[in-house]
């Protein structure tokens, strides 16, 4: 391989992925790795200085869920319990 071809190949290798390519690569990961990636992405959102406005329908759904939670505070499972249950099945 010539030096120019090697440089071009390295440039292609280091080129940023498109959103479609990134999604395709992420879906190739194992379930555990996808869960880790989803968790890391979710946690990164709370660090963003600007948060998008919720659409009205989404606010309505959240209000309904908060009301349901207030009426039965002991129901449900924590995220850690759910995550452990999922990982135990793998």
C-alpha positions as CSV (number, residue, x, y, z in Angstrom):
1,X,0.0,0.0,0.0
2,X,1.3,3.4,-0.9
3,X,1.8,6.1,1.6
4,X,-1.1,8.1,0.0
5,X,-3.4,5.1,0.1
6,X,-2.5,4.4,3.7
7,X,-3.2,8.1,4.7
8,X,-6.5,8.0,2.8
9,X,-7.5,4.7,4.6
10,X,-6.6,6.2,8.0
11,X,-8.7,9.3,7.2
12,X,-11.7,7.1,6.4
13,X,-11.1,5.1,9.5
14,X,-11.0,8.2,11.7
15,X,-13.9,9.9,9.9
16,X,-16.9,10.6,12.2
17,X,-19.8,8.2,11.8
18,X,-23.2,9.4,10.7
19,X,-26.2,8.9,13.0
20,X,-27.4,6.0,10.9
21,X,-23.9,4.3,11.0
22,X,-23.7,4.9,14.8
23,X,-27.1,3.4,15.4
24,X,-26.3,0.4,13.2
25,X,-23.1,-0.2,15.1
26,X,-24.8,0.3,18.5
27,X,-27.4,-2.3,17.6
28,X,-24.6,-4.8,16.9
29,X,-23.6,-4.7,20.6
30,X,-24.6,-7.3,23.1
31,X,-27.7,-6.6,25.2
32,X,-25.5,-5.8,28.3
33,X,-23.4,-3.4,26.3
34,X,-26.5,-1.7,24.8
35,X,-27.9,-1.3,28.3
36,X,-24.7,0.3,29.5
37,X,-24.7,2.6,26.5
38,X,-28.3,3.5,27.0
39,X,-27.6,4.3,30.7
40,X,-24.5,6.4,29.8
41,X,-26.5,8.3,27.2
42,X,-29.4,8.9,29.5
43,X,-27.1,10.1,32.3
44,X,-25.4,12.5,29.9
45,X,-28.6,14.2,29.2
46,X,-29.0,15.5,32.7
47,X,-25.7,17.3,32.4
48,X,-26.9,19.3,29.4
49,X,-27.4,23.0,30.2
50,X,-30.4,23.3,28.0
51,X,-33.3,20.9,28.3
52,X,-35.9,20.7,25.6
53,X,-39.5,21.6,26.3
54,X,-41.9,18.7,26.8
55,X,-44.7,18.4,24.3
56,X,-48.2,18.8,25.9
57,X,-49.1,15.2,25.3
58,X,-45.9,14.0,27.1
59,X,-46.6,16.3,30.1
60,X,-50.2,14.9,30.3
61,X,-48.8,11.3,30.4
62,X,-46.3,12.3,33.1
63,X,-49.0,14.0,35.1
64,X,-51.1,10.8,34.9
65,X,-48.2,8.6,36.0
66,X,-47.3,11.0,38.9
67,X,-51.0,10.8,40.1
68,X,-50.9,7.0,39.9
69,X,-47.7,6.9,41.8
70,X,-49.0,9.3,44.5
71,X,-52.1,7.0,44.9
72,X,-49.9,3.9,45.5
73,X,-46.4,5.0,46.6
74,X,-45.2,1.5,47.5
75,X,-46.0,-0.1,44.1
76,X,-43.4,-0.8,41.5
77,X,-39.7,-1.5,41.5
78,X,-36.6,0.7,41.5
79,X,-34.5,0.9,38.3
80,X,-31.7,-1.1,40.0
81,X,-34.2,-3.9,40.8
82,X,-35.5,-3.9,37.2
83,X,-32.0,-3.7,35.7
84,X,-30.8,-6.6,37.9
85,X,-33.8,-8.7,36.9
86,X,-33.1,-8.0,33.2
87,X,-29.4,-8.8,33.5
88,X,-30.2,-12.0,35.5
89,X,-32.2,-13.3,32.5
90,X,-29.2,-12.9,30.1
